[in-house]
Amino acid sequence: MSELKNLEQKLRRTLTKQGYQLKKSRARNWSYNNFLGYMIVNPYDNTIECGERFDLSLEDVARFAEG
């Protein structure tokens, strides 16, 4: 579990350096509009860059951060 948390923190730092924020779903139950994953947001103009339904995994976030 701590490996996933470490990866999440690393990706948060990487995305922050690139000008994005990583949001994690806070929902308790899966729904059509919330897949209990992650979303990448541009905080400067408040737009969703990727994962509008919190449907990103950490691997997806890592691919986005790489370029």
N, C-alpha and C positions, 0 to 999 in steps of 0.2 A: 504493500500500500504506500509506503513512503517513497518508493521509486516513482509511482505515478504523481505523487504530490511534488516531488523534486522536478519532474519533467514539466508539470504544469507551471511551476514557478519560473523555470528557465524560459518557457515559451512566453509567459507574461512579460518578463524582462526584455526578451527579444522583440516582441511586438510593440512594447512601449518605446523602444529605441527607434522603431520604424514609424511611430506616430499612430499606433492603433491601441485599442484596449481589448482584452480578452474577458468576456462575460461568461459565467457558468450559470446554468439553469438552477433556479432555486425551487422549482416545482417539486412536489412530492410524488405526483402521479403522471404517467405518460399520457399525452393527449395528441390529437392530430396537429395542433399548433405548437407543441412543445415536446421534443424528443429527448429531453433530459441530458443534453450534451452541452456544446459550447457555441458561442457566437463571437464574431470579430466585428468591432465597431470602430468607426472613425469618430473620435470625440470632438473634433473641431467643427464638423458640420452635422454631427449627430446622425450619421447614416450607417446602415448595416452594410458591411463589406462582404460578409460571407456568413452563412448559417442562420438565415432568418428565422428558422424554426428550432433553434438550438439543436441542430442536427449534425454538428461537427464532432468528430472524435479528436483525441489528442494527436493522432497521426495525421488527420486532415489539417489541423492547425499547424503542425510542423511543416507540412508541404506548402501551406500558404506562406509561412514565415520564410521559407527558403527562397521563395521568389516565384 
